[in-house]
Amino acid sequence: MLVDEKFRIGTLVDKANESLGAAELLMDAQLYEESILRCYHAVFFTLRAFLKKNKIEIERTSDSIPVFKARFIDTKVHSAALYDDLVAVINAGGFENQFGQLPADESLARDVYEKAERFYSVLTDLI
């Protein structure tokens, strides 16, 4: 792997970690919707880093979820529970899913944070 590629992957992992840290601070400040959005960003940074590490290039971020599912979940390389965590965070934090939802509360924010952190931990251990 080229040094430049390792740097890009490391940068994505760092961004994911920073997003999780920000999510925790925002949750402590009772800014639950903002915390969930930072978790949303964290899982995408993590996913992009993991795919890059596996030499999978994605043109659009939205393509990363179906590619991850097809290559790593459907083939049973990773558990369905990992994918469920990803989808739960995406559904809670996705802008297209914000309309008509109840406002975020502490319970939802903590649940989303735990799932995002678990997703981050599992994948970054493999990077």
C-alpha positions in Angstrom: 0.0 0.0 0.0 1.3 3.4 -0.9 2.2 5.9 1.8 -0.3 8.3 0.4 -3.1 5.7 0.6 -2.2 4.9 4.2 -2.4 8.6 5.0 -5.8 8.9 3.4 -7.1 5.8 5.3 -5.6 7.2 8.5 -7.2 10.6 7.9 -10.6 8.9 7.5 -10.1 6.9 10.7 -9.1 10.1 12.6 -12.2 11.9 11.3 -14.4 9.1 12.4 -12.8 9.1 15.9 -13.1 12.9 16.1 -16.8 12.6 15.1 -17.4 10.1 17.8 -15.7 12.3 20.4 -17.8 15.2 19.3 -21.0 13.1 19.4 -20.2 12.2 23.0 -19.7 15.9 24.0 -22.9 16.9 22.2 -24.8 14.2 24.0 -23.4 15.4 27.3 -24.6 18.9 26.4 -28.1 17.5 25.6 -27.7 18.3 21.9 -29.1 15.0 20.9 -29.9 15.5 17.2 -26.4 17.0 16.7 -24.9 14.1 18.5 -26.7 11.6 16.2 -25.5 13.5 13.1 -21.9 13.2 14.3 -22.4 9.5 14.7 -23.8 9.4 11.2 -20.6 11.0 9.9 -18.5 8.7 12.0 -19.9 5.5 10.4 -19.4 6.9 6.9 -15.8 7.9 7.6 -15.2 4.5 9.1 -16.9 2.7 6.2 -14.9 4.7 3.6 -11.6 3.9 5.4 -12.5 0.2 5.6 -13.4 0.0 2.0 -10.2 1.8 0.9 -8.2 -0.5 3.1 -9.8 -3.4 1.1 -9.0 -1.6 -2.2 -12.6 -0.9 -3.0 -13.0 2.5 -4.5 -16.4 4.2 -4.3 -17.4 7.1 -6.5 -20.4 8.2 -4.3 -20.7 7.8 -0.6 -24.2 6.5 -1.0 -22.8 3.5 -2.9 -20.7 2.4 0.1 -23.5 0.8 2.0 -24.7 -1.6 -0.7 -21.1 -2.5 -1.6 -20.3 -3.2 2.0 -23.4 -5.3 2.3 -22.7 -7.3 -0.8 -19.0 -7.8 -0.2 -18.8 -8.3 3.5 -22.3 -9.1 5.0 -24.0 -11.2 2.3 -20.8 -13.3 2.0 -20.8 -13.7 5.8 -17.3 -12.2 6.2 -18.9 -9.9 8.9 -22.0 -10.4 10.9 -25.4 -9.2 10.1 -25.4 -7.4 13.5 -22.6 -5.1 12.2 -24.7 -4.2 9.2 -27.7 -3.7 11.5 -25.7 -1.2 13.6 -24.7 0.7 10.4 -28.3 0.9 9.2 -29.6 2.0 12.5 -27.2 4.9 12.7 -27.9 5.8 9.1 -31.6 5.7 9.6 -31.4 7.9 12.8 -29.0 10.4 11.3 -29.9 10.6 7.6 -31.3 13.9 6.5 -33.9 12.1 4.3 -35.1 10.4 7.4 -35.5 13.5 9.6 -38.9 14.5 8.4 -41.8 13.2 10.4 -39.6 11.8 13.2 -40.0 12.6 16.8 -37.3 14.8 18.2 -34.2 12.9 19.4 -33.9 12.3 23.1 -31.1 11.0 25.3 -32.1 7.4 25.0 -32.0 7.5 21.2 -28.7 9.4 21.1 -27.1 7.0 23.5 -28.3 4.0 21.4 -27.0 5.5 18.2 -23.7 6.4 19.8 -23.2 2.9 21.1 -23.9 1.4 17.6 -21.7 3.9 15.9 -18.9 3.2 18.4 -19.3 -0.6 18.0 -19.2 -0.2 14.2 -16.1 2.0 14.4 -14.3 -0.4 16.8 -14.9 -3.6 14.8 -13.9 -2.1 11.5 -10.9 -0.1 12.7 -9.5 -3.2 14.4 -9.3 -4.6 10.8 -7.7 -1.6 9.2 
